[in-house]
Amino acid sequence: MTTDHTEPLSLPECSRDLSGGTARPIRRAPDPVLSRQAERVEAGTPEVVSAAADLVATLREGETGAGLAAPQIGLPWRMIAFDARRHPRIRSAAGEVVLVNPRLVEASRWEHGREGCASIAGLTADIPRATRIVVEGALPGSGESLTIEADAFEARCIQHQLDHLDGLLFLDRVPGVLSLHRRHHSCDA
C-alpha cells in the first residue's frame, strides 16, 4: 500500500482501530531509553498492537505535537505514530499512522526548519532535514507493508521520530548554538 498527499490513506480495519490504548507519560531527556537504539519487533504480536494503541492515545492527548516514537513512552521498540493534519504548515498528510520497524528509503530537498520535542521542554532549534521523503514500515496487527510519501512538515515530523528510534534527539542535530531557541508557541514543530 502506498500513499502520498494526493491519495487518502485507507488502512485495514485491524490497523484503524487503535482506540483502546492508555496515554502514557512522556519520557524526558536524559532518560536512558531516549539515547539508545530501539529494537525491531514483530508487528502482529498482541504486545505491539497494545503498545501502538498506547502510542496513539498519548499522541491524541495533544501535548506531544504531531508525532511520537515508542522510546518516548518508555518502550525501546522501533515504532512511531504521527498525525500532521492539525499543523498549519502541512502540504502532505497521511492522517493518523502507526508504523512498526519504519525505515527511510528516500530523502531529498534538504532545508533548515524549526523543531521542538515533547521530550525536551522549552527549546526548539533550526535543524536540516529532507523536505521530501519515502518511508516504509509495517502496520501494527496485520503486519501489512505500508509506503508513505511525505513532504514539508510531515516529512520533518517522520524524520524526527525516526531519529528517536536511533537514540537521537533533535539537539544531536543542532548545527550550532545560534540555532537554539526558546519555545514560544505550539506551532514550533
Residue pairs with C-beta under 8 A, 6 or more apart in sequence:
1 10
1 144
1 145
1 146
1 147
2 146
2 147
2 148
2 149
3 9
3 94
3 146
3 147
3 148
3 149
4 92
4 148
4 149
4 150
5 91
5 92
5 93
5 149
5 150
5 151
5 154
8 95
9 94
9 95
9 97
11 97
11 139
11 146
12 139
12 141
12 142
12 144
14 139
14 141
14 142
15 98
15 139
15 140
15 141
15 142
15 144
18 49
18 52
18 53
18 56
18 98
18 140
19 53
19 56
20 53
21 50
21 52
21 53
21 54
21 55
21 56
21 57
21 58
22 53
22 54
22 57
23 54
23 57
23 58
23 60
23 61
24 54
24 57
24 58
24 73
24 74
25 73
25 74
26 58
26 63
26 64
26 68
26 72
26 73
26 118
26 119
27 33
27 34
27 71
27 72
27 73
27 74
27 119
28 119
28 120
28 121
29 35
29 119
29 120
29 169
29 171
31 74
31 119
33 71
33 74
33 75
33 76
34 71
34 72
34 119
34 164
34 167
34 169
35 167
35 169
36 71
36 76
36 167
37 165
37 166
37 167
38 69
38 70
38 71
38 75
38 76
38 77
38 78
38 79
38 164
38 165
38 166
38 167
39 76
39 77
39 78
40 77
40 78
40 101
41 47
41 48
41 77
41 78
41 79
41 100
41 101
42 48
42 143
43 100
43 101
43 138
43 139
43 140
43 141
43 142
43 143
44 140
44 141
44 142
44 143
48 77
48 79
48 100
48 140
49 140
49 141
51 70
51 73
51 75
51 77
51 79
51 140
52 79
52 81
52 98
52 100
52 140
52 141
54 73
55 68
55 70
55 73
55 79
55 80
55 81
55 98
56 81
56 96
56 98
58 64
58 68
58 72
58 73
59 67
59 68
59 81
59 82
59 83
59 96
63 118
64 72
64 118
65 116
65 117
65 118
65 157
65 186
65 189
66 82
66 83
66 84
66 86
66 87
66 153
66 154
66 157
66 189
67 80
67 81
67 82
67 83
67 84
67 157
67 158
67 160
67 161
68 80
68 81
68 82
68 118
68 161
69 79
69 80
69 81
69 161
69 162
69 164
69 165
70 76
70 77
70 78
70 79
70 80
70 164
70 165
71 77
71 164
71 165
71 167
72 118
72 119
72 164
77 100
78 100
78 101
78 102
78 165
79 98
79 99
79 100
79 101
79 102
79 140
79 165
80 98
80 99
80 102
80 137
80 158
80 161
80 162
80 164
80 165
81 96
81 97
81 98
81 99
81 161
82 94
82 96
82 97
82 154
82 157
82 158
82 161
83 93
83 95
83 96
83 97
84 90
84 92
84 93
84 94
84 150
84 153
84 154
84 157
85 93
85 95
85 96
87 153
87 157
87 187
87 189
88 187
89 152
89 153
89 187
90 152
90 153
90 154
91 151
91 152
91 153
91 154
92 149
92 150
92 151
92 152
92 154
92 155
93 154
94 148
94 150
94 154
97 146
97 148
98 139
98 140
99 135
99 137
99 138
99 139
99 146
99 148
100 137
100 138
100 139
100 140
100 143
101 137
101 138
102 135
102 136
102 137
102 158
102 161
102 162
102 165
103 135
103 136
103 137
103 162
104 133
104 134
104 135
104 158
104 159
104 162
105 134
105 135
105 136
105 147
106 132
106 133
106 134
107 130
107 132
107 133
107 134
107 159
108 130
108 131
108 132
108 133
109 130
109 131
109 132
109 151
110 128
110 129
110 130
110 131
111 128
111 129
111 131
112 126
112 127
112 128
112 179
113 126
113 127
113 129
113 131
113 153
113 156
113 189
114 124
114 125
114 126
114 127
114 181
114 188
114 189
115 124
115 125
115 126
115 127
115 129
115 156
115 160
115 170
115 188
115 189
116 123
116 124
116 170
116 183
116 188
116 189
117 160
117 169
117 170
119 164
119 169
120 169
120 170
120 171
121 183
122 182
122 183
123 171
123 180
123 181
123 182
123 183
124 180
124 181
124 182
124 183
124 188
124 189
125 170
125 171
125 173
125 174
125 179
125 180
125 181
126 174
126 175
126 179
126 181
127 156
127 170
127 173
127 174
127 175
127 179
128 173
128 175
129 155
129 156
129 159
129 160
130 155
130 159
131 151
131 152
131 155
131 156
132 149
132 150
132 151
132 155
133 149
133 150
133 151
133 155
133 158
133 159
134 147
134 148
134 149
134 150
135 147
135 148
135 150
135 158
135 162
136 145
136 146
136 147
136 148
137 145
137 146
138 144
138 145
138 146
139 145
139 146
148 158
150 158
153 189
156 189
157 189
160 170
160 189
163 169
163 170
163 172
163 173
174 180
181 188
